[in-house]
Amino acid sequence: MVKYITPIILLTISNIFMTFAWYGHLKIKSGALWTIVLISWGIAFFEYCFQVPANRLGYEVYNATQLKTIQEVITLVVFSVFSILYLKEQFKWNYLVGFALIILAVFFIFKKW
């Protein structure tokens, strides 16, 4: 069971770093763009420190398509929480519908036919 959960935990941590690297600067209105880029790259380094092991370990129990699907679902969940708590954006009903359709895609990808 641990071998199935560990990649998911690592991908979640990776996505938290990635989300801050990609979107954390949106609240910062000052500062040179090149500085923001360098800071984002620095944060992204830590994202890769978790993402690479997650995919290495995950590929032992999931195929590449399943790993990518897991990563996308985690990204949507992490980004949703980030946008509500950090960016103070509203979560709208149509986002929920779109995410539900993505969950339907997850069903088709993981279903043994």
PyRosetta script that sets phi, psi and omega in degrees:
from pyrosetta import init, pose_from_sequence

init()
pose = pose_from_sequence("MVKYITPIILLTISNIFMTFAWYGHLKIKSGALWTIVLISWGIAFFEYCFQVPANRLGYEVYNATQLKTIQEVITLVVFSVFSILYLKEQFKWNYLVGFALIILAVFFIFKKW")
pose.set_psi(1, -38.8)
pose.set_omega(1, -179.3)
pose.set_phi(2, -60.5)
pose.set_psi(2, -38.1)
pose.set_omega(2, -178.0)
pose.set_phi(3, -67.1)
pose.set_psi(3, -20.9)
pose.set_omega(3, 176.2)
pose.set_phi(4, -86.0)
pose.set_psi(4, -32.6)
pose.set_omega(4, -175.2)
pose.set_phi(5, -85.1)
pose.set_psi(5, -37.9)
pose.set_omega(5, -176.0)
pose.set_phi(6, -53.9)
pose.set_psi(6, -47.8)
pose.set_omega(6, 178.2)
pose.set_phi(7, -60.6)
pose.set_psi(7, -34.9)
pose.set_omega(7, -179.7)
pose.set_phi(8, -68.0)
pose.set_psi(8, -41.7)
pose.set_omega(8, 177.5)
pose.set_phi(9, -63.9)
pose.set_psi(9, -45.9)
pose.set_omega(9, 179.7)
pose.set_phi(10, -63.9)
pose.set_psi(10, -39.4)
pose.set_omega(10, 177.4)
pose.set_phi(11, -65.5)
pose.set_psi(11, -35.0)
pose.set_omega(11, 178.1)
pose.set_phi(12, -65.5)
pose.set_psi(12, -46.9)
pose.set_omega(12, 177.7)
pose.set_phi(13, -61.5)
pose.set_psi(13, -44.2)
pose.set_omega(13, 178.0)
pose.set_phi(14, -56.5)
pose.set_psi(14, -44.4)
pose.set_omega(14, -178.1)
pose.set_phi(15, -68.6)
pose.set_psi(15, -30.3)
pose.set_omega(15, 175.5)
pose.set_phi(16, -63.9)
pose.set_psi(16, -47.3)
pose.set_omega(16, 176.5)
pose.set_phi(17, -61.4)
pose.set_psi(17, -44.8)
pose.set_omega(17, -178.5)
pose.set_phi(18, -60.4)
pose.set_psi(18, -43.2)
pose.set_omega(18, -178.6)
pose.set_phi(19, -63.3)
pose.set_psi(19, -42.2)
pose.set_omega(19, 176.8)
pose.set_phi(20, -67.6)
pose.set_psi(20, -36.9)
pose.set_omega(20, 178.4)
pose.set_phi(21, -64.7)
pose.set_psi(21, -40.7)
pose.set_omega(21, -175.4)
pose.set_phi(22, -82.9)
pose.set_psi(22, -38.2)
pose.set_omega(22, -169.9)
pose.set_phi(23, -122.5)
pose.set_psi(23, -11.7)
pose.set_omega(23, -177.0)
pose.set_phi(24, -60.9)
pose.set_psi(24, -29.0)
pose.set_omega(24, -178.0)
pose.set_phi(25, -77.7)
pose.set_psi(25, -8.1)
pose.set_omega(25, -176.5)
pose.set_phi(26, -63.3)
pose.set_psi(26, -25.4)
pose.set_omega(26, 177.8)
pose.set_phi(27, -83.9)
pose.set_psi(27, -12.5)
pose.set_omega(27, -178.9)
pose.set_phi(28, -93.4)
pose.set_psi(28, 112.1)
pose.set_omega(28, -176.4)
pose.set_phi(29, -93.8)
pose.set_psi(29, -15.7)
pose.set_omega(29, -178.3)
pose.set_phi(30, -109.0)
pose.set_psi(30, 169.3)
pose.set_omega(30, 178.8)
pose.set_phi(31, 101.1)
pose.set_psi(31, 147.8)
pose.set_omega(31, -179.9)
pose.set_phi(32, -69.9)
pose.set_psi(32, 143.7)
pose.set_omega(32, -178.9)
pose.set_phi(33, -58.9)
pose.set_psi(33, -39.4)
pose.set_omega(33, -179.2)
pose.set_phi(34, -62.8)
pose.set_psi(34, -32.5)
pose.set_omega(34, 177.7)
pose.set_phi(35, -67.9)
pose.set_psi(35, -44.1)
pose.set_omega(35, 178.8)
pose.set_phi(36, -62.1)
pose.set_psi(36, -41.1)
pose.set_omega(36, 178.8)
pose.set_phi(37, -61.1)
pose.set_psi(37, -46.3)
pose.set_omega(37, -179.7)
pose.set_phi(38, -63.6)
pose.set_psi(38, -41.2)
pose.set_omega(38, 177.4)
pose.set_phi(39, -63.4)
pose.set_psi(39, -43.2)
pose.set_omega(39, 178.6)
pose.set_phi(40, -62.1)
pose.set_psi(40, -41.2)
pose.set_omega(40, 176.8)
pose.set_phi(41, -61.9)
pose.set_psi(41, -39.8)
pose.set_omega(41, 177.9)
pose.set_phi(42, -62.0)
pose.set_psi(42, -42.2)
pose.set_omega(42, 177.4)
pose.set_phi(43, -67.1)
pose.set_psi(43, -40.0)
pose.set_omega(43, -178.9)
pose.set_phi(44, -63.3)
pose.set_psi(44, -28.4)
pose.set_omega(44, 176.3)
pose.set_phi(45, -56.2)
pose.set_psi(45, -45.0)
pose.set_omega(45, -179.8)
pose.set_phi(46, -68.1)
pose.set_psi(46, -32.2)
pose.set_omega(46, 174.8)
pose.set_phi(47, -58.4)
pose.set_psi(47, -46.0)
pose.set_omega(47, -179.8)
pose.set_phi(48, -67.4)
pose.set_psi(48, -30.7)
pose.set_omega(48, 178.0)
pose.set_phi(49, -63.0)
pose.set_psi(49, -23.7)
pose.set_omega(49, 176.6)
pose.set_phi(50, -100.8)
pose.set_psi(50, -34.9)
pose.set_omega(50, -175.9)
pose.set_phi(51, -67.5)
pose.set_psi(51, -44.3)
pose.set_omega(51, -177.5)
pose.set_phi(52, -63.4)
pose.set_psi(52, -49.6)
pose.set_omega(52, 175.9)
pose.set_phi(53, -62.5)
pose.set_psi(53, -35.6)
pose.set_omega(53, 179.1)
pose.set_phi(54, -59.9)
pose.set_psi(54, -45.0)
pose.set_omega(54, -179.6)
pose.set_phi(55, -72.8)
pose.set_psi(55, -35.5)
pose.set_omega(55, 176.6)
pose.set_phi(56, -62.0)
pose.set_psi(56, -50.2)
pose.set_omega(56, -179.9)
pose.set_phi(57, -69.4)
pose.set_psi(57, -40.0)
pose.set_omega(57, -178.1)
pose.set_phi(58, -64.8)
pose.set_psi(58, -32.8)
pose.set_omega(58, -178.0)
pose.set_phi(59, -69.5)
pose.set_psi(59, -13.2)
pose.set_omega(59, 175.5)
pose.set_phi(60, -76.1)
pose.set_psi(60, -22.5)
pose.set_omega(60, -177.3)
pose.set_phi(61, -123.6)
pose.set_psi(61, -16.9)
pose.set_omega(61, 178.7)
pose.set_phi(62, -124.0)
pose.set_psi(62, 154.5)
pose.set_omega(62, 171.4)
pose.set_phi(63, -85.0)
pose.set_psi(63, 172.7)
pose.set_omega(63, -174.0)
pose.set_phi(64, -61.6)
pose.set_psi(64, -39.2)
pose.set_omega(64, 179.3)
pose.set_phi(65, -65.4)
pose.set_psi(65, -41.2)
pose.set_omega(65, 177.7)
pose.set_phi(66, -65.2)
pose.set_psi(66, -41.9)
pose.set_omega(66, 177.7)
pose.set_phi(67, -60.1)
pose.set_psi(67, -45.2)
pose.set_omega(67, -179.9)
pose.set_phi(68, -63.7)
pose.set_psi(68, -39.2)
pose.set_omega(68, 178.9)
pose.set_phi(69, -64.2)
pose.set_psi(69, -45.2)
pose.set_omega(69, 177.0)
pose.set_phi(70, -58.6)
pose.set_psi(70, -45.6)
pose.set_omega(70, -178.8)
pose.set_phi(71, -61.3)
pose.set_psi(71, -41.3)
pose.set_omega(71, -179.3)
pose.set_phi(72, -67.0)
pose.set_psi(72, -40.3)
pose.set_omega(72, 178.0)
pose.set_phi(73, -64.9)
pose.set_psi(73, -44.3)
pose.set_omega(73, 177.1)
pose.set_phi(74, -59.7)
pose.set_psi(74, -43.3)
pose.set_omega(74, 179.4)
pose.set_phi(75, -58.3)
pose.set_psi(75, -44.3)
pose.set_omega(75, -179.8)
pose.set_phi(76, -64.6)
pose.set_psi(76, -40.8)
pose.set_omega(76, 179.9)
pose.set_phi(77, -67.3)
pose.set_psi(77, -48.6)
pose.set_omega(77, -179.5)
pose.set_phi(78, -61.8)
pose.set_psi(78, -45.1)
pose.set_omega(78, -178.8)
pose.set_phi(79, -65.1)
pose.set_psi(79, -37.8)
pose.set_omega(79, 178.5)
pose.set_phi(80, -61.0)
pose.set_psi(80, -47.5)
pose.set_omega(80, 178.6)
pose.set_phi(81, -63.1)
pose.set_psi(81, -43.9)
pose.set_omega(81, 179.5)
pose.set_phi(82, -60.3)
pose.set_psi(82, -46.2)
pose.set_omega(82, -176.8)
pose.set_phi(83, -67.5)
pose.set_psi(83, -31.9)
pose.set_omega(83, 179.0)
pose.set_phi(84, -77.0)
pose.set_psi(84, -49.7)
pose.set_omega(84, -173.7)
pose.set_phi(85, -81.4)
pose.set_psi(85, -40.1)
pose.set_omega(85, -174.8)
pose.set_phi(86, -93.6)
pose.set_psi(86, -48.9)
pose.set_omega(86, -178.6)
pose.set_phi(87, -84.6)
pose.set_psi(87, -11.0)
pose.set_omega(87, 179.6)
pose.set_phi(88, 60.1)
pose.set_psi(88, 38.6)
pose.set_omega(88, 177.4)
pose.set_phi(89, -94.2)
pose.set_psi(89, 154.8)
pose.set_omega(89, -179.6)
pose.set_phi(90, -83.0)
pose.set_psi(90, 139.1)
pose.set_omega(90, 173.8)
pose.set_phi(91, -92.1)
pose.set_psi(91, 116.6)
pose.set_omega(91, -173.4)
pose.set_phi(92, -97.5)
pose.set_psi(92, 159.6)
pose.set_omega(92, -176.5)
pose.set_phi(93, -61.3)
pose.set_psi(93, -35.8)
pose.set_omega(93, -178.2)
pose.set_phi(94, -69.4)
pose.set_psi(94, -25.1)
pose.set_omega(94, 174.0)
pose.set_phi(95, -65.1)
pose.set_psi(95, -42.3)
pose.set_omega(95, 179.5)
pose.set_phi(96, -62.2)
pose.set_psi(96, -42.2)
pose.set_omega(96, 178.0)
pose.set_phi(97, -62.5)
pose.set_psi(97, -45.5)
pose.set_omega(97, 178.5)
pose.set_phi(98, -60.8)
pose.set_psi(98, -42.5)
pose.set_omega(98, 178.6)
pose.set_phi(99, -65.7)
pose.set_psi(99, -36.7)
pose.set_omega(99, 177.0)
pose.set_phi(100, -61.9)
pose.set_psi(100, -38.4)
pose.set_omega(100, 177.0)
pose.set_phi(101, -66.5)
pose.set_psi(101, -35.4)
pose.set_omega(101, 176.6)
pose.set_phi(102, -66.6)
pose.set_psi(102, -39.5)
pose.set_omega(102, 176.6)
pose.set_phi(103, -62.0)
pose.set_psi(103, -36.1)
pose.set_omega(103, 175.0)
pose.set_phi(104, -61.8)
pose.set_psi(104, -39.6)
pose.set_omega(104, 176.0)
pose.set_phi(105, -62.1)
pose.set_psi(105, -39.5)
pose.set_omega(105, 178.0)
pose.set_phi(106, -59.9)
pose.set_psi(106, -42.4)
pose.set_omega(106, 177.9)
pose.set_phi(107, -56.4)
pose.set_psi(107, -48.3)
pose.set_omega(107, -177.8)
pose.set_phi(108, -67.1)
pose.set_psi(108, -33.4)
pose.set_omega(108, -179.4)
pose.set_phi(109, -72.3)
pose.set_psi(109, -37.8)
pose.set_omega(109, -176.4)
pose.set_phi(110, -92.8)
pose.set_psi(110, -12.1)
pose.set_omega(110, -179.8)
pose.set_phi(111, -67.1)
pose.set_psi(111, 132.6)
pose.set_omega(111, 175.1)
pose.set_phi(112, -85.0)
pose.set_psi(112, 110.8)
pose.set_omega(112, -175.6)
pose.set_phi(113, -92.8)
pose.dump_pdb("model.pdb")
